[in-house]
Amino acid sequence: MSGRTHEETEGLSLLGNGKPVYKSDYAPEVLETFVNKHPDNDYFVKFNCPEFTSLCPITGQPDFATVYISYVPGVRMVESKSLKLYLYSFRNHGDFHEDCMNIIMKDLIRLMDPKYIEVWGKFTPRGGISIDPYCNYGKPGTRWEEVAWQRLSQHDLYPEKVDNR
């Protein structure tokens, strides 16, 4: 199997662009997709994003997290540079940790209609407490709907020891 055709990469404006624009607030419009060449195979794609930042909506103080995004693609996949710029757009966005993770998941569902997706934010402690919201989704009417429930109901049964991340 050879590389991608022009038709398969049409619409990708950020990849290879040496001058990306970093949006100063929440910007879902920067997300881009490309065609999954293997839609009949179920497989996970995982992004580890160790430099996620957002703002507390009450105090305006910065919050820092590693965000893990795992998904089983359908027909479309998210392009990684656009995802990086999208996550960067939260830098000046004021929202609670739980809201940020659910917003990210819902935006990615709207963007690419995956079979399954989960988003997990592991925030650094502030005030002696770390918050680690986890959300997931399985496409209704598919076996992935049941997988989503199983993963959610079994989530974090053996949490790691948190020293100070």
N, C-alpha and C positions, 0 to 999 in steps of 0.2 A: 504494500500500500504506500503510495507516495504522499507528499505533503498536501497542503490545502490549496484549493483553487481560489481564484479571485472572488468568485461568487460566495464561497464559504467564509471569506474574511471581509466581505463588503460590509461597510458600516462601522468597522473598527477604526476609530480615529485617534485613539490615544497610544496604542502600542506602536513603538518606533518613533513617536513624536518626541523630539528632544526638548520641547517646551511645554510641559504639562501645566495646566492652570490648577492651582490649589484653591478650592473654594473656601471661603471663610466661615461658612455655616452650612448646616445640613443640606446636602445636594444629591438626592437620588437620581437626578437626571444625568449624572456622569457615568452611571453604570451602563456597560455594554455587554453584549452576548455574541457568541458564535455558535455554529451548528455542531452538535455532538455527532461525531462520525460513528459512534457505537451505541445508538439508542436502545438496541435490543439486549445489550449487556448491562446487567446491574452491577455497578461498581461505585465506590466512594471516592470523592474528591475532597481533600481536606486542606484548609488554609489555616495557618498558625500566624496570628497577628499580634506580636508582642509589644507593639507601641501604640495601642489604642488609647486615645484621650477624649474626655468629654468634660463638661462642667456641671457641678452641682447646681440644680435650678434655684436653690434657696440661697446658698452662700456665695456662689460663683467660683468656688475653689475647684482646682483641677482634680479630676479622677483619672487614674491610670489602670489599665488592664491588659491582660493577654486575652484576645478573643479567638476562639476556635470555631470555625465554620466547617461543617462536614455535610456533604450532600450527595445524593444519588441522582445524577442528571437524567432528564428526559430528552427532549429534542434540542434544547438550548443549554449552553453553559455560560457562566459568567467569566469575562475576561479579567485576568488578575490585576493588570495595571489600573483598570477602571475601578475595581474593588478597592485597591489601595487608596485611590483618590477619594472614593466615596467614604471609606472609613476615616480618612483624614478630615473630611468635612464635618465630623462630629466634634472636632477640636474646640470649637467655640460654641457648641450646641449645649444648651442647658436642659438636661433631662435626668431622671433617676436611672440607675444602672439597669433595673428591670425593664424600663421603657426602652432604653437604647437597644438592648438585645432583641426585644420583640419587634421593634421598628426595623432593625437590620433583617431579621428573619422574614418579616412580611414583605419588605421591599424585594428581597431575593425571590420569594415565592411569586410575586407579581411579575418580576422580570423574566424568570426562566421556567416557571411551572415545573419544579423538580418532582421526582417521585417521592423523595424524602429529603428533609433538611433538619439540622440541629445547629443551634448557636449557643455557645457557652462563654460567658465572660467571667474571668477570674481577676477581680479587682484587687489592687493593693490595699492594705488596711489604712483606714483613716479614722482617727479617734479610737483606735484599738479594735476595730471591727472590719473584717473584709466581707464583701458581698459577692456571691458567685451565681448570678442568675443563669438558668439553663432553660431553653425553650426548644420545642421541636414540632415537626409537622410531617404527617404521612398523607399522601394523596388519597382522598376519600374514595372508597370503593375498590381499593387495591390492597394487596398484602402489606404495603408500606404503611397503611393506616394502623394496622395491628402492631407492626414493628414500632411505630411511634409511641403507642400506648405502653408497650413492653419496656422500651428504653426509658420512658419517662417514669414509669412506676418502679423501675429498678435503678434509677439514676442515683449515683453517688452513695451507694450502699457502704462503700469503704472509703470515706473521704481521706485525702492526704493530710499529713501533719502540716499545719501552717505555722512557720516560724515568723518570717517577715517578708516572704516572697523575695 
